[in-house]
Every structure is written in C-alpha cells, then in structure tokens.
Amino acid sequence: MSERVDVLVVGAGLAGIDAGYRLQTECPSKSYLILEGRDAIGGTWDLFRYPGVRSDSDMFTLGFPFRPWRRARAIAHGDTILDYIRDTADHYRITEQIRFGRRVVSAHWSSAAATWTVRTANGEEYSCSFLYLCTGYYRYEAGYEVDFPGRDEFAGPVVHPQRWPDDLDYRDKRVVVIGSGATAVTLVPAMAETAAHVTMLQRSPSYFLSLASGDAPADSEISRAGSRLIRGRNVLATALLYRVSRRWPDRVARFLRDRVARQLPADVPVDPHFTPAYAPWDQRLCVVPDGDFFAALRAGRASVVTGSIARFTSSGVRLAGRDTETAGRDTEIPADIIVTATGLAMVTLGEIAVDVDGEPVDSGRLNVYKGMMFSGVPNLAWCVGYINASWTLRADLTARYVCRLVNYMDRHGIDATTPVLPPGMPQVDEPLMALSSGYVQRAAAHLPRQGARRPWRMRTNYLTDLPAMRLGRIDDGNVRFVRVKERV
C-alpha cells in the first residue's frame, strides 16, 4: 500500500530544502514529503569531501533568500555550507518531512487517476498529485572517469574527487591533478599547503576570475539588511558580466587574461596555460577566491602543464611532446598520487525511469517548458539551476512557480497540467544547458531540447525570470488542463 501526499519532492540538497520551505509557507494546506536517496541532508555539499571543497558562486546568491547568508566569507567552504543547509532544514522543521535512504528508481503517471506512483530501490511506494525532482544533474554514485592508458601500471593511488578516501595522505607527496575546471583549481592550492608539489595537468585551459572571498572582516557577521544588499549587488554584477561577455567576448577574454597575467610568476606564460580556445561563458568561469591558486604558483608549491596525456607510467604521467623543446620525445611528470578531476557524469531526471500511462519518457525527445516542465509530461517539474549564476537563484524561482501552479490547480479544480508544444513551433537542436563543457556535451543527446522562443526557451537571466515566474500567467496557452468534471 502506497503512502500518498499532495506533492512529492525528490532530493534533500539545496533545492529540496528550498522546495520544502516554499511548500510549507505558500501551500500550507498541501501535504508533502521529501525522499532522499542518501542518509543525510545536503546533496552536493554532503557528498564532496575533497580538500578545499568550496562554493564556486557567492553564498549571498547561492544561499536561501528566506534565510540570508550572514557570514563574512562569500566563497564558503563545503562544511560551512553543509552546516547552513542542515541548520535551515532543522530551523523550519523541514527535516521532519524527509525520508532518508529512499532512492527513487521509477515514477509512473496514470491519467485515469491523475496520480504519480513512485517506487524506491528498497521497494517502498509513494503516490502524489505533483512530482518535483530536485535531484541535480549529475550521477552521485561516480564521476566521469577517463580510461587513461597504463592506469593500472601506476604504483600510487588514483583518486577521483567525487570519491575522496578519508585516509588519503598526501603530505610531502608529489601530486598530479588532471583537469582545469573548478574542482582542479580548488584542489591545487588546498593540497599544495602540505604536499611536496602539486602539478595541474590540463589538456586545455579555462577562464579564471579572482575574487575576494569576503565582504567584511573574517570574524564579523553581516546584518540581514546588509546581506540582502550584497545579494542584490552580486545578482546585478553577475548578470552584467555575463551579458558583456556574450556581447564583447574578445574584449572580456583579453580582460580576463590580463588579470591572470598580473598574478602569475615570471616563468609561467599566459599562453598556452591560460588562453582558452573558447569564448567566455561558453563554459563556466572558474572563481579563484583571494587568488589562492596563483599564490601557490608564485610560491613554487604548484605548477601548471598544458598538454595531452600519452599514458600513465609506474611513477607518473607521460605526455606526448608538442612544443619545440619536446618535439619528437615524451615528457614525464613524476607523481606519488594522481587525482583525476575529469568532471561529472551528467544525468537527467535523477536517472528515474519515468513513464506516462505506460509509455516510457525519453528525456532527449522532450521540450522544456519554462525551464522546469516538459512537453507531454503532466504534473512534473525538474529543478535545473542557472549555468551563469548561482544554482539557488533559479531553484527558488522554480519552487515558487510550482507552488503557484499547485495553488492554481486547487482553486480551479484542475487535476493535471500538461505542457503542450504549439503546432508549428520551430525545432531547435539545442540542449537544455547550452554550454560547451565536456560534461554537457557528453550528455547532450539525453538532455531535453529548447524551443525557438519563450516559454519553450530556457532563460539565463534572473532579472527577467523573476517577474515572469512570479507574476506571469499560469494559463498562457501552452498548457493543457484536465479538470475533475472532465474525468471519466
């Protein structure tokens, strides 16, 4: 026998806790539960345990708008973020609505009953009127691994950041970190504090942006009013940087490279190590709090190498020679530990097997509506955050829209709301996330598609999303409603 609630939320990370708060406050007459596959709150911030793990967005915008971030450090460490999420869940008694150890494996929609039936890996069953997936966009069990030749020959440990061993001792060891994204840029200065030396080995560089980690002295607390002012400022600054980057990519690229050049030691050239082949915001910018990555380079505790990996050896990583010094021969980087910061394995809809009236849903054939619902799939939303700003900005807008929709359906006696792609809408071969990052490109075939125009096109601007999601019409002509009186 299944347990029934009005709204079922899947996932107890930032988005799931945000959804719980919004449901309690904006849909107080509706019952809800949160199913969490792991045994703890926090999602990403409970999962990742690698050295130095921190936010790559400022916490004034990544934090919950209903509980402003008040610590001085804007780029916060992972354990601090986790404490903040858990404390928020406890403070608003959201924790009481979470069922832990319930990994959802399937969801079946019955049009006749206007009900979702959800099953978990341990055989439990839940039913609901509306299903809200706050599952994130990557596989929790494992990250993306590259099958490097000779991997088994390496004498030391090979570690992926998503599965960081508690007992890994890298003190006075030579470490090679493979990757150039946010994780690698975080690991290098953190490990360099005690390692003999850390080498960041990248196939291609990323854009870096150094930012101050705090908006006040480290031991101070910011008032609620001050926090909201900083949040507003950061929202505007992030939106402006993105728009300027897209309009004048060459100028912004030169600006970013020049800022990096001023922080590098004399023996580290900007080209090729910090000259990406893509335009700013084709991939996310890597934030470097207080320039700690560059400080490690200047101190000689870390270095950067750009090149292709030929193979692992018993004592390190061998590169295929490319420049005039190494042409015709290979260069080996010695290592005691290799960290493969090669990225995430991106998934859709939480890897849940979804079907509508027995017909399996192919996520790659769906069209996204308002960045959260999908053509032909009733009463279901998937929380997808911004690619160019803090995840929670979009997550909170989505949660509040879900609440608006649930209340609208209740007022009008509607059982099911299904987005329907208008006839003649031009098809655009563009995935939900329009980034050139490897993790997005690897999953592109499985991502829902965008339409040619709104509301079937994903916005990337919080300032325009805010009024549209908070005040825009529910019955905008792009959805089909089924009411009680219409049911057979």
VEXPAMAR-143528 format. One record per residue (C-alpha): x, y, z. Coordinates in steps of 0.5 Angstrom, whole numbers. Layout:
<atoms>
+-------+-------+-------+
:  east : north :    up :
+-------+-------+-------+
:     X :     Y :     Z :
...
+-------+-------+-------+
</atoms>
This chain:
<atoms>
+-------+-------+-------+
:  east : north :    up :
+-------+-------+-------+
:     0 :     0 :     0 :
:     3 :     7 :    -2 :
:     3 :    13 :     2 :
:     0 :    19 :    -1 :
:     2 :    26 :    -1 :
:     0 :    32 :    -5 :
:     7 :    34 :    -7 :
:    13 :    29 :    -7 :
:    20 :    32 :    -7 :
:    26 :    28 :    -9 :
:    32 :    30 :    -6 :
:    35 :    34 :     0 :
:    40 :    38 :    -2 :
:    40 :    46 :    -3 :
:    34 :    46 :    -8 :
:    30 :    40 :    -4 :
:    30 :    44 :     3 :
:    28 :    51 :    -1 :
:    22 :    47 :    -4 :
:    20 :    44 :     3 :
:    20 :    52 :     6 :
:    16 :    54 :     0 :
:    11 :    49 :     0 :
:    10 :    50 :     8 :
:     9 :    57 :     7 :
:     6 :    58 :     0 :
:     2 :    52 :     0 :
:     0 :    51 :     7 :
:    -6 :    47 :     6 :
:    -2 :    42 :     2 :
:     2 :    36 :     5 :
:     9 :    34 :     2 :
:    15 :    29 :     3 :
:    22 :    29 :     1 :
:    25 :    23 :    -1 :
:    33 :    23 :     0 :
:    37 :    17 :    -3 :
:    43 :    18 :     2 :
:    43 :    18 :     9 :
:    44 :    26 :    10 :
:    42 :    32 :     8 :
:    46 :    37 :     4 :
:    47 :    34 :    -3 :
:    53 :    36 :    -7 :
:    56 :    39 :     0 :
:    55 :    33 :     4 :
:    58 :    28 :    -2 :
:    64 :    32 :    -4 :
:    70 :    31 :     1 :
:    76 :    33 :    -3 :
:    81 :    38 :     0 :
:    79 :    45 :     0 :
:    72 :    44 :    -3 :
:    68 :    51 :    -3 :
:    63 :    54 :    -7 :
:    64 :    57 :   -14 :
:    58 :    62 :   -13 :
:    58 :    67 :    -8 :
:    54 :    65 :    -2 :
:    50 :    71 :    -2 :
:    46 :    69 :    -8 :
:    47 :    61 :    -7 :
:    44 :    62 :     0 :
:    37 :    61 :     1 :
:    33 :    68 :     0 :
:    29 :    67 :     6 :
:    35 :    66 :    11 :
:    40 :    71 :     8 :
:    47 :    69 :     9 :
:    51 :    73 :    14 :
:    58 :    70 :    15 :
:    63 :    75 :    12 :
:    66 :    70 :     7 :
:    62 :    70 :     1 :
:    66 :    64 :    -2 :
:    65 :    59 :     3 :
:    68 :    52 :     5 :
:    64 :    46 :     4 :
:    63 :    44 :    11 :
:    60 :    51 :    13 :
:    55 :    51 :     7 :
:    53 :    44 :    10 :
:    52 :    47 :    17 :
:    48 :    52 :    14 :
:    43 :    48 :    10 :
:    42 :    43 :    16 :
:    41 :    48 :    21 :
:    36 :    51 :    16 :
:    32 :    45 :    15 :
:    32 :    44 :    22 :
:    30 :    51 :    24 :
:    24 :    51 :    19 :
:    23 :    43 :    21 :
:    23 :    41 :    14 :
:    28 :    35 :    17 :
:    22 :    32 :    20 :
:    19 :    31 :    13 :
:    25 :    28 :    10 :
:    25 :    20 :     9 :
:    32 :    18 :     8 :
:    35 :    12 :     5 :
:    30 :    12 :    -1 :
:    33 :    13 :    -7 :
:    27 :    13 :   -13 :
:    28 :     9 :   -19 :
:    21 :    10 :   -22 :
:    16 :    14 :   -23 :
:     9 :    12 :   -26 :
:     4 :    17 :   -28 :
:    -4 :    15 :   -29 :
:    -8 :    20 :   -33 :
:   -14 :    16 :   -30 :
:   -12 :    17 :   -23 :
:    -8 :    24 :   -24 :
:    -3 :    21 :   -20 :
:     4 :    19 :   -20 :
:     6 :    13 :   -17 :
:    14 :    13 :   -14 :
:    18 :     7 :   -13 :
:    24 :     7 :    -9 :
:    30 :     2 :    -9 :
:    28 :    -1 :    -2 :
:    21 :    -3 :    -5 :
:    17 :     3 :    -2 :
:    12 :     6 :    -6 :
:     9 :    13 :    -5 :
:     4 :    17 :    -9 :
:     3 :    24 :   -10 :
:    -1 :    29 :   -15 :
:     5 :    33 :   -17 :
:    12 :    31 :   -17 :
:    18 :    36 :   -16 :
:    25 :    33 :   -18 :
:    31 :    36 :   -14 :
:    36 :    31 :   -16 :
:    41 :    36 :   -19 :
:    44 :    34 :   -26 :
:    50 :    29 :   -24 :
:    51 :    22 :   -22 :
:    52 :    21 :   -15 :
:    55 :    14 :   -15 :
:    61 :    16 :   -19 :
:    64 :    22 :   -23 :
:    67 :    22 :   -30 :
:    73 :    17 :   -31 :
:    78 :    17 :   -37 :
:    81 :    11 :   -38 :
:    88 :    13 :   -39 :
:    93 :     8 :   -42 :
:    97 :     5 :   -37 :
:    93 :     7 :   -31 :
:    94 :     0 :   -28 :
:   101 :     1 :   -28 :
:   102 :     7 :   -24 :
:   104 :     5 :   -17 :
:   101 :    10 :   -13 :
:    93 :    12 :   -11 :
:    89 :    14 :   -17 :
:    83 :    18 :   -14 :
:    77 :    22 :   -17 :
:    75 :    28 :   -13 :
:    68 :    25 :   -12 :
:    70 :    19 :    -8 :
:    76 :    22 :    -4 :
:    79 :    17 :     1 :
:    78 :    19 :     8 :
:    85 :    16 :     9 :
:    89 :    19 :     3 :
:    96 :    22 :     6 :
:    99 :    27 :     1 :
:   103 :    30 :     6 :
:   110 :    31 :     3 :
:   108 :    27 :    -3 :
:   108 :    29 :   -11 :
:   101 :    30 :   -13 :
:    99 :    31 :   -21 :
:    92 :    34 :   -21 :
:    89 :    32 :   -28 :
:    84 :    38 :   -30 :
:    83 :    45 :   -31 :
:    76 :    46 :   -28 :
:    73 :    49 :   -21 :
:    75 :    43 :   -18 :
:    82 :    42 :   -20 :
:    83 :    50 :   -19 :
:    80 :    48 :   -12 :
:    85 :    42 :   -10 :
:    91 :    45 :   -13 :
:    92 :    51 :    -7 :
:    89 :    46 :    -2 :
:    94 :    40 :    -3 :
:   100 :    45 :    -4 :
:   100 :    47 :     3 :
:   102 :    40 :     5 :
:   104 :    37 :    -1 :
:   112 :    37 :    -3 :
:   109 :    39 :   -10 :
:   102 :    40 :   -14 :
:   102 :    40 :   -22 :
:    96 :    42 :   -25 :
:    96 :    38 :   -32 :
:    91 :    41 :   -37 :
:    89 :    39 :   -44 :
:    86 :    46 :   -45 :
:    86 :    52 :   -40 :
:    80 :    55 :   -37 :
:    78 :    62 :   -36 :
:    80 :    64 :   -28 :
:    77 :    70 :   -24 :
:    80 :    72 :   -18 :
:    75 :    75 :   -13 :
:    76 :    77 :    -5 :
:    73 :    71 :    -1 :
:    69 :    76 :     4 :
:    65 :    83 :     4 :
:    67 :    84 :    11 :
:    73 :    82 :    16 :
:    73 :    75 :    17 :
:    71 :    75 :    24 :
:    65 :    79 :    23 :
:    57 :    78 :    22 :
:    53 :    82 :    17 :
:    46 :    84 :    18 :
:    40 :    82 :    15 :
:    40 :    88 :    11 :
:    47 :    88 :     9 :
:    46 :    81 :     7 :
:    41 :    83 :     2 :
:    44 :    89 :    -1 :
:    50 :    85 :    -2 :
:    46 :    79 :    -5 :
:    43 :    85 :   -10 :
:    49 :    88 :   -12 :
:    52 :    81 :   -13 :
:    46 :    79 :   -18 :
:    47 :    85 :   -22 :
:    54 :    84 :   -22 :
:    54 :    77 :   -25 :
:    48 :    79 :   -30 :
:    52 :    85 :   -32 :
:    59 :    80 :   -33 :
:    55 :    75 :   -37 :
:    52 :    80 :   -42 :
:    58 :    84 :   -43 :
:    62 :    77 :   -44 :
:    57 :    75 :   -49 :
:    57 :    82 :   -53 :
:    64 :    83 :   -53 :
:    67 :    76 :   -52 :
:    74 :    78 :   -55 :
:    75 :    84 :   -50 :
:    73 :    80 :   -44 :
:    77 :    75 :   -46 :
:    83 :    80 :   -46 :
:    81 :    83 :   -40 :
:    81 :    76 :   -36 :
:    88 :    74 :   -39 :
:    91 :    81 :   -37 :
:    88 :    80 :   -30 :
:    91 :    73 :   -30 :
:    98 :    75 :   -32 :
:    99 :    80 :   -27 :
:    98 :    75 :   -22 :
:   103 :    70 :   -25 :
:   110 :    68 :   -23 :
:   115 :    71 :   -29 :
:   117 :    64 :   -31 :
:   109 :    62 :   -32 :
:   107 :    65 :   -39 :
:    99 :    66 :   -40 :
:   100 :    63 :   -47 :
:    99 :    57 :   -47 :
:    97 :    56 :   -40 :
:    91 :    61 :   -39 :
:    89 :    62 :   -46 :
:    83 :    58 :   -47 :
:    80 :    56 :   -54 :
:    73 :    58 :   -53 :
:    69 :    65 :   -51 :
:    68 :    67 :   -44 :
:    62 :    64 :   -41 :
:    62 :    58 :   -47 :
:    64 :    55 :   -40 :
:    63 :    57 :   -33 :
:    68 :    62 :   -31 :
:    73 :    59 :   -25 :
:    73 :    63 :   -19 :
:    79 :    64 :   -15 :
:    78 :    66 :    -8 :
:    83 :    71 :    -6 :
:    88 :    69 :   -12 :
:    90 :    63 :    -8 :
:    91 :    59 :   -14 :
:    96 :    64 :   -17 :
:    99 :    65 :   -10 :
:   101 :    57 :   -10 :
:   104 :    58 :   -17 :
:   108 :    64 :   -14 :
:   111 :    60 :    -8 :
:   113 :    55 :   -12 :
:   109 :    50 :    -9 :
:   105 :    49 :   -15 :
:   106 :    49 :   -23 :
:   101 :    48 :   -29 :
:   103 :    44 :   -35 :
:    99 :    44 :   -41 :
:    99 :    38 :   -46 :
:    96 :    31 :   -48 :
:    97 :    25 :   -44 :
:   100 :    19 :   -47 :
:   100 :    14 :   -41 :
:   101 :    13 :   -34 :
:   107 :    10 :   -32 :
:   109 :     7 :   -26 :
:   112 :    13 :   -23 :
:   108 :    19 :   -26 :
:   104 :    21 :   -32 :
:   108 :    21 :   -39 :
:   106 :    27 :   -44 :
:   106 :    27 :   -52 :
:   111 :    32 :   -53 :
:   108 :    38 :   -57 :
:   113 :    45 :   -57 :
:   120 :    46 :   -60 :
:   123 :    43 :   -53 :
:   119 :    37 :   -53 :
:   118 :    35 :   -60 :
:   120 :    28 :   -62 :
:   120 :    26 :   -55 :
:   116 :    25 :   -49 :
:   116 :    28 :   -42 :
:   114 :    25 :   -36 :
:   111 :    29 :   -30 :
:   113 :    25 :   -23 :
:   108 :    23 :   -18 :
:   106 :    19 :   -12 :
:    99 :    21 :   -13 :
:    94 :    22 :   -19 :
:    88 :    26 :   -18 :
:    83 :    25 :   -24 :
:    79 :    32 :   -23 :
:    76 :    30 :   -30 :
:    69 :    32 :   -29 :
:    62 :    30 :   -27 :
:    57 :    24 :   -31 :
:    51 :    28 :   -32 :
:    44 :    25 :   -32 :
:    37 :    27 :   -33 :
:    31 :    27 :   -28 :
:    35 :    24 :   -23 :
:    36 :    17 :   -27 :
:    29 :    16 :   -25 :
:    25 :    11 :   -30 :
:    19 :    16 :   -32 :
:    13 :    13 :   -36 :
:     6 :    17 :   -37 :
:     1 :    12 :   -38 :
:     6 :     6 :   -39 :
:    10 :    10 :   -45 :
:    17 :    11 :   -43 :
:    19 :    18 :   -43 :
:    25 :    19 :   -47 :
:    29 :    26 :   -44 :
:    32 :    27 :   -50 :
:    26 :    28 :   -54 :
:    23 :    33 :   -49 :
:    22 :    40 :   -50 :
:    23 :    44 :   -44 :
:    17 :    49 :   -41 :
:    19 :    55 :   -37 :
:    26 :    51 :   -36 :
:    22 :    47 :   -31 :
:    17 :    42 :   -34 :
:    16 :    38 :   -40 :
:    12 :    37 :   -46 :
:     7 :    31 :   -46 :
:     9 :    30 :   -38 :
:     4 :    32 :   -33 :
:     5 :    35 :   -26 :
:    12 :    34 :   -26 :
:    18 :    39 :   -25 :
:    25 :    38 :   -25 :
:    30 :    44 :   -22 :
:    35 :    46 :   -26 :
:    39 :    52 :   -24 :
:    43 :    57 :   -28 :
:    49 :    56 :   -32 :
:    52 :    63 :   -31 :
:    50 :    65 :   -24 :
:    48 :    61 :   -17 :
:    44 :    55 :   -17 :
:    39 :    57 :   -12 :
:    37 :    63 :   -15 :
:    34 :    59 :   -21 :
:    32 :    54 :   -16 :
:    28 :    58 :   -11 :
:    24 :    61 :   -17 :
:    22 :    54 :   -20 :
:    20 :    52 :   -13 :
:    16 :    58 :   -12 :
:    13 :    57 :   -19 :
:    11 :    50 :   -17 :
:     7 :    53 :   -11 :
:     4 :    58 :   -15 :
:     2 :    52 :   -20 :
:    -1 :    48 :   -15 :
:    -5 :    53 :   -12 :
:    -8 :    55 :   -18 :
:   -10 :    48 :   -20 :
:   -13 :    47 :   -13 :
:   -17 :    54 :   -14 :
:   -20 :    52 :   -21 :
:   -21 :    44 :   -19 :
:   -15 :    42 :   -24 :
:   -12 :    35 :   -24 :
:    -7 :    35 :   -29 :
:    -3 :    41 :   -32 :
:     1 :    38 :   -38 :
:     5 :    43 :   -43 :
:     4 :    42 :   -50 :
:     9 :    45 :   -55 :
:     5 :    49 :   -60 :
:     4 :    47 :   -67 :
:     9 :    50 :   -72 :
:    14 :    52 :   -66 :
:    21 :    51 :   -70 :
:    25 :    46 :   -67 :
:    32 :    48 :   -65 :
:    37 :    43 :   -64 :
:    40 :    46 :   -57 :
:    40 :    42 :   -51 :
:    37 :    45 :   -44 :
:    44 :    47 :   -42 :
:    48 :    51 :   -47 :
:    55 :    50 :   -45 :
:    61 :    47 :   -49 :
:    63 :    44 :   -42 :
:    65 :    37 :   -43 :
:    60 :    34 :   -38 :
:    55 :    38 :   -42 :
:    57 :    35 :   -49 :
:    57 :    28 :   -47 :
:    50 :    28 :   -44 :
:    47 :    33 :   -50 :
:    43 :    27 :   -53 :
:    40 :    26 :   -47 :
:    38 :    33 :   -45 :
:    31 :    36 :   -46 :
:    31 :    41 :   -52 :
:    30 :    48 :   -52 :
:    25 :    51 :   -57 :
:    25 :    57 :   -61 :
:    22 :    62 :   -57 :
:    20 :    63 :   -49 :
:    17 :    60 :   -45 :
:    20 :    54 :   -49 :
:    27 :    57 :   -49 :
:    31 :    57 :   -42 :
:    32 :    64 :   -40 :
:    39 :    65 :   -37 :
:    38 :    72 :   -33 :
:    35 :    72 :   -26 :
:    33 :    79 :   -27 :
:    28 :    78 :   -33 :
:    26 :    71 :   -30 :
:    24 :    74 :   -23 :
:    18 :    78 :   -26 :
:    16 :    72 :   -31 :
:    16 :    67 :   -26 :
:    13 :    71 :   -20 :
:     8 :    74 :   -24 :
:     7 :    71 :   -31 :
:     0 :    68 :   -33 :
:    -1 :    60 :   -31 :
:    -6 :    59 :   -37 :
:    -1 :    62 :   -42 :
:    -4 :    58 :   -48 :
:     2 :    53 :   -47 :
:    -1 :    48 :   -43 :
:    -7 :    43 :   -43 :
:   -11 :    43 :   -36 :
:   -16 :    37 :   -34 :
:   -21 :    38 :   -29 :
:   -25 :    34 :   -25 :
:   -31 :    35 :   -29 :
:   -28 :    32 :   -35 :
:   -25 :    26 :   -32 :
:   -29 :    20 :   -34 :
+-------+-------+-------+
</atoms>
